[in-house]
Amino acid sequence: MNTSRTVLITGASSGFGAALVDAFADAGWAVAATMRTPEKAPARFAGIDNVTVYRLDVTDDEAVAATVNQIEHHHGAIAVLLNVAGYVVQGTLEEPSSIRSVPSSRPTSWVSRR
């Protein structure tokens, strides 16, 4: 188990999420970089000792719980959660099917039991 502070970052495969992985890793944090498709993780993550990539679909509550448990087992308590994962609906606002396809938005918080 890693004794450094742990940050869980969703949407870490590109853009802002990937930049946060780099920043926290450089600062010495244990980084749990999560993404739907770990095979698409930036190649540089494999060379950073304090970064571990996990598969996670944030729209799947069971997967979220299982991944959080896996991260806490490996790293200990999660100190910081950064939700960067996004959901995109394409189409015009006037299209009723686009509006109905947006999943309900609910805040998600995970508080360590330790």
Beta strands, then each sheet from edge to edge (+ up, - down):
strand 1: 6-10
strand 2: 30-35
strand 3: 51-55
strand 4: 80-83
sheet 1: 3+ 2+ 1+ 4+
end
